[in-house]
């Protein structure tokens, strides 16, 4: 039996079968709900309200996540609710995975242009009965590359392509390889991608001028199969088709992103003659369809760590027929090519002195360069700063509280796009903790003081909690921050700080000797450095030593796209890095315990 | 409605739908009928007899091909006859495309072994938390190839493969590329293929020892889409999917051939680490899925003429994951890589002096080496010596007359496998013409003398004809050879001889100066050289100057498989060859007219 499902507020309508979940119908409608648990009914993020129509009764997962009262008001988990008739469903903004701030901005460090592919305009002599040289031979000779290598994918259309343009065309050439034939006057484009666990950032670049023509951000749709790296690795281990699902999902997302960028600048995806993709080791492996089982189990081995140039068509990207995708080298199982790109794109390699770099995300990779040595580690900082595992946490979407100031006992909030507050994103969460601590309402062990806060700190169901916005202040929606939310932040910042401290210990350098700290990543762009210092996430150093470099991995990917010399440089850098496995460090437990404290 | 179709004499039964042709049912049953016109009802080769059951009425094609009387006796064209109920069908041997002599034998010229791929047994150090180098890195270092290149297809299973064999395995290595991981003790195999217009010959070779482990011949199944090169080219032009049909058909045939050869020697196709495929330029292009339109129209341009190394998986051959297929260079549109292989495999390059080489087939390619120069041409000799266009012609299958002697007015016949005669194959056809001419029953212009032959030469429906075997002598089946059959042979041998003569003219060499003539190809193996001299197909030279070298293209393919040096050598040879386009030669018409004469 087929029913219709209407979604509010966007007004989309899709047909659905008896028993489909609302989540499935929403996916059909192109609405991306936040399902960080992969639709298992345990993350509680895909909350929707059934406005009319017949659906299955609330199950135990929904009762647990939403409570009896909410389910009575027809608030439901989209992944647990089955359609039994025509249904009208309201989706609140915080349940949407899309429309959030996906950050593509990073530094634009100038590079000498040495792109891998150039576009060469050619006019071939027309064939005659006296000149029966093959199409490949006459093209090679016209290009001055007698040993021109033409991959099968290009060869299959070469003769027709040349005739279509009456032997006057643009040849995309990489070294002595023909990448594609395009109409005369076509510049070669490049596609740089930062493939994050949570977000994708893509850039369309003119390879000849180095100019970024367009950029876009999107969610990594793999999130439907697991929120973090480990959840995705276990997804591949739990289902035989799991790895292929993850691979094809992200490849499809990159194809649509490239397609949209091309539409923006009125170009064809066939004009994309080269690509660089950076991601952490697990994202790198999942994107390529490499096995990750051995990456998820000790001793955490990558299948491949070298820089790779792979045919885009083998990967599934629909670029120029013989375009390559270049992947920067991975350093270790948990310090991947995105960190290598961040080293390049942050500018920290050129800074000199003692330099610390942190790329903050679900995993935070940290590099320390000191006295000619380079150490790196990865810390499982977790997704708390992405808003996950925080009761009212959310991603950086409209309505997210992104700044919090407690001033004279007053709580001042700033939300993204000045929308009514629906939750707290990373920078807001950091501010809450820092401001509570500075106001003396929160002690260094993470305890909220019930006697402070002018009535904003109260005993909640699961311990003390701070009312960030009361229902009264915020149009009926209450936003709180609990003791257990504070603990999540302690764990996250403690992990980062411990990683940095162990690297400093290895290098025999004190915190005060650090000349510069580079903070990269989406959250890293928006966070308040002083708040980070206040809670002990960062060492207490003058603020001018900090540089917030935005999506440095994306910048690094663009640099590698524009310069094969930079690609070579980072291979040497990746080889020089000494990877530090934190879990085997003797000092880890004591340093971690200390770093949990709010300073 | 589903019916059953029973085939005699092999007893196979298949289900068929209302309206299916008998040809389709036979294909279902794995019975390969001779359909040189591609099932258009015009070649008249797929003759079958409907013994029982309801079928469609004979159509105009059948009346034309078979005559009213035959159709009255239920002789039908399988491609034109539609099934209307359960049917029993008899297939006479001459209608079968299979079971014929497909020749794989050729010279085995010893070569220094320099295979492209070697099998290296490795034991990797087991990973530990202190040694987190990637699987690729540890394999590269164990092999002593730090920059080991691992194609994506191999990388995708590398980690699992290594663990399956507990880090002890055979690595197939080509230069610094990993071709595959196999169990310890696995030698690397190679697959050499002569991809003929009519026949396929395949060889499974041990790359380390150079030994041919098994060989097989099969029909080229593309024959269902057209008998000769031009018919197949026009097939690709008449249907959008035509090229892909031809490509996938022959790729599937090579996959089954490789599979069968591997079964014979109890090995896996994954053990095949390298392949060499040779064919004429059109077969080469169709096999790779390259466009052939420009090859079929003047000025007959190949898309590609260079030697190629292409990934087997891109081509569709299921060998070791990163096995390559090597294709020898093409010389021109109608002198392809198979001729290059023949030059190599015949031994004519090493002979010295003035050497003529002819690879006789539907197209006959001819090379002349004289005074340090090398000329080559191609002649459209046609399929007459394959038995096509000859009234009682057939391929070299059991029951084919392969030798004919006229002695004292007596006609003596020898058939393949001593079966009752069903028709004449190439060597028999050549003998008939030569023996008739020598007996004085046939004049030099191709006229049969009705006054001679002791009653065996008579006036037939379409002119004079010679009774090769009377119904009385041959169990009721009469086999004749007509004036128009003689003309086909005159055209075929005239084309070959003209090609040779023009090359001699170019080189300024007389026939008598030729030191050696190499005759290659299946028909070339079995023909009687004296008969060839008698009808003027070959120059009149002492018989010891002739060498019948069998499937020299197949031998050459094996040599190229075993030696990358030979591959390099033939690239230089192919470059040096001066291709002679016969159609633009002024002397062509007069030389051709002269060469039509039976000498």
Interface residues (C-beta under 8 A of the other chain):
Chain A: X127 X128 X129 X130 X131 X132 X133 X134 X135 X136 X137 X147 X150 X151 X152 X153 X155 X156 X157 X158 X159 X160 X163 X288 X289 X290 X291 X293 X294 X298 X299 X300 X301 X302 X303 X304 X305 X306 X310 X311 X314 X315 X330 X332 X333 X579 X581 X583 X584
Chain B: X127 X128 X129 X130 X131 X132 X133 X134 X135 X136 X137 X147 X150 X151 X152 X153 X155 X156 X157 X158 X159 X160 X163 X288 X289 X290 X291 X293 X294 X298 X299 X300 X301 X302 X303 X304 X305 X306 X310 X311 X314 X315 X330 X332 X333 X579 X581 X583 X584
